């Protein structure tokens, strides 16, 4: 039997960051994954300012920044009929918005960046291992039993087919949206899985001639079928500028799952790019579903769950890996305090109280962002099924110099600006207010009055009230100059 202080199940952003944090705090830990290596596709990619603050706190910001695409390359969110087709609108992404730059700069000393998950995870886990964590690949969690002093976990070595036991004081379930740990704990869940179907295609193609002069982060593509399933619209996403990409296209989840050959995947890529002669090399393709589910409780006894295991939602707003890392950040310092004798085990109760409401909020916000794409279809009068001819006619009407054209342009502009709730939602990312029994002075604290003219989802409200993120302030060292 192996023994450790904390066993972590799952090596995604939640699990790998938990291993890094615990190792940085001097806590013995083992991290296991049933897979032979880390993420093999880009998956999550957006790193928020708050997560970059955590990255900086962990001492790995230089590595992350060196491999990430900076905000300047992230550019705009673009709406078009294809990459080479009609561009009907742009929205500056986050910190790139000229009207929001100063607000983002005042919110944090760190900037947003883009680092795909398959490049981010190795940074997290390699640093965790170098600081003392023990990663074990091809090791599958099977079950656990709790007692007053710890948790005994049964695992399977998938190479030797042998089972063995790991004894730990605490167990962290970071094993994703199909979490076996969550199932074994029988945590109460709310919401629905499998709301719509999505096709993901990762491919390589040199598209620099189309985008290097007009940087775009996410290219939302309006074509017939774009409003069926998926995440609101067809999507072309920059993975690495400007030769590695991801396409997301929807399918009707009520029908049979599509079988997708490489030739069919290439056809979809060329269709959304709008260039039948471009050379495309498929890296991978997969099907996945859009979920709207969250756990109402994150732990039982000595077992805690974090990340996608407890909040399952589409990638809208880029909340997934960011919230997963923030779950780990909230939990791991508390585990360290308890294990080092600096706090009683009651401190761990605050993890549920503080993070479960955040999980509910982000699941609802991400799914609402998917639904809000309907305003763009409505502005273009493309509700329901429509043909290429109908779509093109509606887009052509945008340039008409009459009242009808003016109304359509106004409606479309309003619909695109409304997507600020997905692409410039600084408040969603930063206005996290914890309320728990562990917060000193929380009961007597007076909340800052919220300016009702500024939307709390869009704008950051700094506060020194207990339970709030400490506001960013430049530190000035006063000194006297003697002449």
Residue, then its C-alpha position, 0 to 999 in steps of 0.5 A: x500500500x502506498x501512503x500520501x497526504x493527498x491523492x489527486x484523481x485526474x491530471x487536467x488543469x484542475x488536478x495538475x494545478x492542485x498537485x503544483x499548489x500542494x507541492x509548493x506548500x510542502x504537502x505530499x501528494x500523488x496525482x493519478x490519471x488513467x491516460x498515458x499522458x496529458x491532454x492531446x488536443x487544444x481544448x481549453x485555451x483562454x487564461x483570464x487575468x485572475x488565473x494569471x495572478x494564480x500562475x504568477x503566485x505559483x512562480x510559473x508565469x514566465x513559462x506560461x507567457x513564453x508559450x502563450x499567444x499574447x492579447x495582441x494576437x488574440x485580436x477580435x471576435x469576428x462574425x462572417x459567412x466564412x473566413x474568406x467570405x463576407x465579414x459582417x461584424x467584429x468585437x474586440x476581445x476583452x482587454x483589446x476593447x478600446x473602451x475597456x482597456x483601462x478597466x482591465x488594466x486597473x483590475x489586475x497587474x496580469x494580462x489575459x493570454x491564450x495557451x491551449x490546454x495541451x501546452x499548459x498542462x505540461x507546465x503545470x505537471x512538470x513543475x508539480x513533479x519538480x517540487x515533489x508531486x508523484x505523477x502516475x500515468x496509466x493508473x485508474x481510480x476504481x473506488x474509495x472507502x473513508x474512515x475517521x483518519x483517511x481514505x483508502x483508494x483502490x486503483x488499477x495499473x492499466x499496464x500490468x492489470x494489477x490493482x493496489x491500494x493508496x492510503x491518503x488523508x484527503x482525496x481530490x476528485x478532478x476526473x472531469x465531466x464523467x467523474x467516477x469520484x462524484x458518482x461514488x460520493x453521490x453528490x447532488x447534481x442539478x441541470x442536464x447533460x447532453x443538451x446539444x451535439x458538437x463536432x470538433x476538428x483540429x487541423x493544420x493549414x497555413x491561413x496567414x494570408x487571410x488573417x495575419x493582417x486582421x487578427x481574429x481570435x474566434x471566427x463565428x461563421x454563419x452558414x446554413x446549419x450553423x444554428x443546429x446543435x453546437x455552441x450557437x454558431x459555427x466556429x473557427x478558432x485560432x490554436x497557434x497563429x496562423x497554422x493550427x486551428x480548431x473548427x466546432x460545428x453542431x449536429x442534431x443530438x436527437x438524431x444518430x451521431x455522425x460518423x466523420x471520416x477525414x475527407x468529410x472533416x476536410x470538407x467541413x474545414x474548406x466550407x467554413x474557410x471558404x477556400x476549396x484549394x487550401x491544403x488541410x491536414x487533420x490532426x484529430x476529430x471528436x464528438x462532444x455534447x454541451x452540458x448544463x449541470x453543476x454540483x450543489x455540494x463539492x465534498x463529503x467527509x475527506x473527499x473533495x471534487x473540483x473542476x469539470x467534475x462539479x461544473x459542466x458547461x460549454x466553453x463559452x466565456x472561457x470559464x472552464x479551466x479558469x474556474x477549475x484552477x480557481x477551485x484548486x486554489x481555494x481548496x489547496x491552501x486550506x488543506x495545507x493549513x489543516x495538514x500542517x496543524x495551522x487550522x482545524x478541519x472545520x476550515x475545509x467546510x468553507x470550500x463548499x460554501x465558497x466554491x459551489x455558488x461560483x460553479x452554479x453561476x458559471x454553468x448558467x452564464x456559459x449556457x446563457x452565452x450560447x443561447x444569446x447567439x439567437x439574437x444575431x440570427x434574429x437580427x439577420x432574420x434567419x430564425x429556423x432553417x434557411x438556405x444559402x440564398x436566404x442567408x446571402x440575401x439577408x446579408x446583402x440587405x445590410x448594405x442597402x441605403x434605405x430604412x430597411x438596411x439601416x434597421x438591420x444594421x442597427x439590430x445586428x450591431x446591437x446583437x453583436x455588442x450584446x455578446x460582450x457578456x461572453x467576450x468582455x465579461x470582466x465582472x463574471x471573471x472577477x466579481x467573486x464574493x465568498x460568503x462562508x463561516x471561515x471569513x472573519x468579519x463577513x457578518x459585520x462587513x458593509x458591502x460596497x454599493x453597486x452602481x446600478x448603471x454598470x452591469x455587474x457581469x460586465x464590470x469589475x467592482x473592487x472591494x476591500x470587504x471580507x470575502x472579496x478578491x483583494x483589489x489591485x493597487x500599485x505599491x509606491x515606496x516613499x523615500x526622502x532625498x537629501x541634497 
